Amino acid sequence: MVTILLATLNGEKYLKAQLESIAAQTYENWQLVVGDDGSTDQTLEILREFQKEHPNQVTIYENNPPFGSAKGNFINLLRNSYGPHFMFCDQDDVWKRDKIYLTLQKMEALETRYGDKVPILVHSDLSVVDENLEMVAESFFQYANLPKRVMLNRLIVQNSVTGCTVMINRCLQQFFLRQLPIPKIIMHDYWAALIAKVFGKIGFVNEPTMLYRQHGHNSVGAKDAMNVKFLYGRLKEGKNSYRRMMIESMEQIQGFVGTYGKEIQDLDSYELLKNYGELYYKGKLRRLAFYRHNQVLKEGRIRKLMQWLWG
């Protein structure tokens, strides 16, 4: 059984296509748990119609009051759902027919190797498409210039795990049942990736399992890392915007250490996380020395340049 967690908010335009792609999966032993965060369009009607078609597989919750963020919605769903495996699902994408099968196959291989008492996360590549599902880039990782291998010293400063491709096992889900520093968590998928990297294993499916629709209103979205217009925009946003993002990443790690620090057995990992979480309070030269010494650097020349200039 795979539990699919879907967060919705005014998603009527693309939601039906996503639901149809779930229903068309080659792996049929799934359940869908939806958290709607106060939709005022036809989202709930679309969901209820899908529930009628799959009465034993679909559960719908209406958040009252709304959480006000995809992060809060997903974390609540994760805390209140059950199953051996969980997948995150966005309302505006389209899954390829074998998405669940391929991801679960990788998950089961890792659980066979390491056991199901180890927190495991599996993610995949994805294809970037426009609002009409026309292909923009076959590979998101090439498009965004992101590394496929997740290293802790890079992960703390740059997340390369895309939530809508993620599957986690029950052991990792249990980490979300603690008292969490929600305001410090950047996104649910980022937090899950940190848990898996520090305490468990991360697996990767090296092929696109879904169509990642870009329409201008994505919560995160795909960015062409080599696009001159995008790079100019990032530079134009300037130091203050970039520093805010860096501070948010440091505060997230500070919250991570505060929540799980006593359980981190690898001393080097603990020191890396603890020191990065406290880095904002250091002078710029100390920060730059830390980045260099620990290779805590973002992927890509422009990203590195901004980190050296403003980090």
N, C-alpha and C positions, 0 to 999 in steps of 0.2 A: 504493500500500500504506500502510495505517495500522496502527501497532503500538500496541495497547492494553495498558497496564500496570496490573495489578490486584494490590493488596496485600490479603491475607486473614489473618484470625485469628479462629477460632471464629465463623464467619459463617453457620453452617448455617441459621439461621432465615430469612434474607432472600436468601441467595446465589443460589438457583435462579432467582428472579424477575429478578435482575440479569443472569444469564447468558442467560436466555431473551430479554431485551430486546436484548442484543448480537447474538444469533443472528438476531433479527428486523429488523436494520438494513436500510434500503434500499440502503445502500452495503455491498457484500459483500466487497470486497477488504481484509479486515482479518486481523490475527493477534493472538492473545491470549497475553500472557506473564504468568504468575502467580507471585508470590512468597508462599509461605505461611510465616508466622512462628511455627510451632509449635502449630498447632491440635490440640486434644484432643477435638473433637466430630466431626461427620460432614462437615466442610468438605472435606477431601481426597477423600472418597468422591464427593461431589457434583461436584467438579472433574474427577475421573477419568472419571466417567460422561459429563460434557460433552465431555471430550477424546476419548472413544470416538465420540461423535456428530460431532465435527469434528477428525479425526485430523491433518489437515494444517495446522490453524490454531491449535492450542493447545499451549503449552509450560508445564509446571509445575515450579517449583523449590521445594524444601523448605529453608528457611534453617536451617542447623545450624553454629553456634548461632544462635538467633533474634536479630534486631536489637533487638527490644524496643520498637520505635516504628514508626509508619506512615512517618514521615520517613525513617528509615534504610532501611526496606524499599523505598520508592519510589526513593530515590536509588540504591540498589544495582541495582534493576531497570533504571533509566535508563542506568546505566553499562555494563550488560551486555546491552543490547538493540540492535537495528539497524533501520534504516528511514529513510525521508525525513521521516516525521511520527510523533509520539508523542502518545498521549492518556492522562491519568490516570483511573483508574476505582476507585471505592469499592465495597465488597462489599454494601452494603445499599440502594443506590438503584435506580431504574428509568430506563433511557434511553428517550426518545421515538424513534420509528422513523427519523426523519431527523436524529438528532443528529450522527452522523459526517458525513453529506452536507453539512449546513449549515455545520458548523465547517470542514470541508475546503474548501468553496467560498470561505469568507472567507479562509482561509489561502492558497489558490492565487491569489486576487486580490491579496493583499498581496505575495506572492512575485513575481508578474508585475510589480507596480509597483516593488518595491525590490530584487528579486533574491533568490536563495536563499542568498547569502553574508551575509545580514543575519539576526541572531537575531530570530525572530518568535514571538509568543505570541498565541493567540486564545482568548478565553473567552466565556461567554454568560450570560444570565439563566437562572434555574431556578425551578421551582415548588416550594414547600414543602408537604409532605404529612405526615400522621401515620403511625404504624406500620402502619396498615391502608390506606394510600395515599389516605386522605380528604384533600381539599384544605384546607390551612391558609391559604395565600397564593399567588395566581397568580404574583406576582413577588417573588423573594427580595430584590432590590435595594430595592423599596419597603418590604418587611417589615422589613428590617434597617436601613433608612435609610442606604444606602451610595451613594456616587457612582459612576456608570457610567464616567465619564472618569477615567483613571488619571493623576494628576499626581505627579511625583517628591516634591515637598515634603509631600504627604499620604501617599504610599505608604510612606515611610520610617517613619512612625509608625502607619499603619493599612492593612492589606492589604484590598483589595476584589476580589481575584481568587480565585475559588473553585476549588480544585484539581480537583474532579471534573467541571468543565466545560472544562478546559484542553486545548488542543492546542499543541505546540511543534514547531518544525522541527529538522532535524538540526544546523543551525548553532548553535542555542541549546543543544541537547543536549551539544555539544562543550565548553561551559563547565562542565559537571558532571564532566568527565573530569580536571579539575585536582585538586590536593591541596586539599581543602575543610576549612574549620573546622567540622566537623559539629556539635560541641556548641553553637556559636553560631548555627546555622541554626534559626530558629523552626519553619518547615515548608518542604517542598520546593517547594510552589506559590508561597510568598512569595519564596523565593530566585529562582525562575524569573521571576517578575514583575519583580524588581529588575534582573535581567540584561537582560530585554527592554526595560525602560524606559530604562536607562542606555546600552545598546549597540545597541538595535534598535527594534522597533515592537510595539505592542500593538493587536490588533483585537478588536472586540466584536460578538457576534451578539445583536441586540436583541430576542430572544424566548426563552422558556424552552425548553431542549432536553432537559430531564430532570425527574424527580420526585425531590426531595431529601428522603429519608425521615428523620423525626425520631422517635427511639424511646428517648431517655434515655441511650444508650450511645455516641453519636456522638463521634468523636475531636475534632471542632470543633463542628459543628452550627450551626443558624440561631437567632438570637436576635431576638425582637420588640423593636426599639429603642424603641418607644413604649409598651411594656407596663409599667405602674406596678410590678408585682411584680418584673420583671427589673431595672428601674432602682433600686428599693429594695435589691435584693440586691447590686447593684454598689456602691452607696453604703455598705451595711453591711459589705461586705468591707474597705472602708476603704483608708487610705493605704498601708499596707505591701504589700497585694496589688497595688494599682495601680502602685506604684513598682517592684515586681518586674517587671511587664510592660513598663514603660517602659525599665528597665535592659536587659531582654532585647532590646528593639528596638534600643537603642543598641549593644549588644554585637554584634548581627547586622550592623549597618552597619559597625562596626569590623572585623569579619571579612571583609565584602565588600570594603572598601577595601584590606585587607591582601592579599586574593587577586587582585583585578583592578585595583587603583588605578593602576598604571603604564600601563594601557591606556585609561583614561578620558580622552578628548580634550577634552571640554567642561570648561573650567576652573571655571565656575560650579557645575556638577554635582559636580565633584570636591570643591570647597570645602564645598558643602552637606553632602555625605556625610561628609567627613573631620571637619568641625566637629560634626555630630550624633553621630558615633561617639565623640567625646571629651566630650560634653556632661555625662555623669553626674559627671565630676570637677569640674564647675564649681558655683558656688553657685546657689541657687534663683533669685535675681534675674537672674543671667546666663542661666539656662535659659529663664526666662519671656521675657526680652528676645529670645533667639534664636527662640523660637516665634513671637513677634509680628513680628519683623523679616522672617523667612523664610516666614511663613504656614504653619508646620509645625503644623497643627491638625487634630484629628480631626473627622469629620463629625458633626453633631448637637449640640444645645445642652447636653445632659447630659454627653456625652463631652468637650466643650470645657470645661465647668465642672470636671469631675474633673481634666482636664489642668492647668487654671489653679490648682486647689487643691493638687494632689498631684504634679504633674509636675516 
